[in-house]
Amino acid sequence: MSNMPPKDAAVRIKFHYIKSPSFRVVHVNGFVGGWNGMGELHIASYSERPAIPLVVEQELLTETLGPAQPVEGKVGYVRELDIDLMLNRDRVIELRDWLNKRLEEFDQLARGTK
């Protein structure tokens, strides 16, 4: 008796998804990027938030503190770059197709059909 599958049997390969020690969830508000000189698309994701002051000052009132007044720090918004993906043209096409499929699924779910 042989351990080999029949010649007409489909070949099946298992892929195990294992999280690396640096795996983390990234909240994405937007992207920046473009093509580099080696034909790769770089896509950097960022999360956006108001700037957090480095120093605030508050007036000491009778039993409470008054409102915080920023004294030192950035003004405006911060776009914190979280991850930069480098994709060749084939991976860009795969990503596009994968995203299109996810959008189709979303639309089907929104319509209540599957």
C-alpha positions in Angstrom: 0.0 0.0 0.0 1.4 3.4 -1.0 1.2 6.7 1.0 1.0 8.6 -2.3 -2.3 10.2 -3.3 -3.9 8.9 -6.6 -2.5 10.6 -9.7 -5.8 12.4 -10.4 -6.2 13.7 -6.8 -5.9 17.4 -6.3 -2.7 18.5 -4.6 -3.5 20.4 -1.4 -1.0 22.5 0.5 -1.6 23.9 4.0 -0.4 27.4 4.9 -0.1 28.2 8.6 -0.5 31.9 9.5 1.8 32.6 12.5 2.1 36.1 14.0 5.6 37.5 14.2 6.7 39.0 17.5 6.3 42.5 15.9 2.7 41.8 14.8 0.2 44.5 15.8 -3.1 46.0 14.8 -2.8 49.3 13.0 -5.6 51.9 12.8 -5.5 53.6 9.4 -6.8 57.0 8.6 -5.0 57.4 5.3 -2.1 56.6 3.0 0.9 58.3 1.4 3.3 56.8 -1.1 4.3 56.3 -4.7 6.6 54.4 -7.0 10.3 54.1 -6.3 13.1 53.7 -8.8 13.0 49.9 -8.5 9.4 49.6 -9.7 8.0 49.0 -6.3 5.0 50.9 -4.9 5.5 52.1 -1.3 2.4 52.6 0.7 2.8 54.2 4.1 -0.3 54.2 6.4 -0.9 56.8 9.0 -3.2 57.4 11.9 -4.3 61.0 12.4 -5.0 62.8 15.7 -4.9 66.3 17.2 -1.4 67.2 18.5 -0.9 66.4 22.2 0.7 69.2 24.1 4.1 68.5 25.8 3.2 70.9 28.7 0.0 72.4 29.9 -0.7 74.9 32.6 -3.8 75.0 34.8 -5.0 77.6 37.2 -5.5 76.3 40.8 -9.0 77.3 41.7 -10.6 77.0 45.2 -11.2 73.2 45.0 -10.5 72.3 41.4 -8.2 73.0 38.5 -9.2 75.4 35.7 -9.1 74.4 32.1 -5.7 73.2 30.7 -3.9 75.7 28.5 -1.2 74.3 26.3 2.2 76.0 27.0 4.5 73.9 24.9 4.1 71.5 22.0 2.9 71.1 18.4 -0.1 73.0 17.0 -2.4 71.3 14.6 -2.7 67.6 13.8 -0.2 64.7 13.8 -0.1 62.0 11.2 1.8 59.2 12.8 3.2 56.8 10.2 2.7 53.3 11.3 3.8 50.9 8.5 5.3 51.2 5.0 4.5 48.4 2.5 6.7 47.8 -0.5 4.9 46.0 -3.3 6.0 45.1 -6.8 3.6 45.5 -9.6 2.3 41.9 -9.3 1.6 42.4 -5.6 -0.2 45.7 -6.3 -2.5 43.9 -8.7 -3.2 41.2 -6.1 -3.9 43.8 -3.5 -6.3 45.6 -5.9 -8.1 42.4 -6.7 -8.3 41.4 -3.0 -9.7 44.8 -2.1 -12.3 44.7 -4.9 -13.4 41.3 -3.7 -13.8 42.6 -0.1 -15.8 45.6 -1.5 -18.1 43.2 -3.4 -18.6 41.1 -0.2 -19.4 44.3 1.8 -22.0 45.4 -0.8 -23.6 42.0 -0.8 -23.8 42.1 3.0 -25.2 45.6 3.0 -27.9 44.5 0.5 -28.7 41.5 2.8 -27.7 39.0 0.1 -24.8 36.5 -0.1 
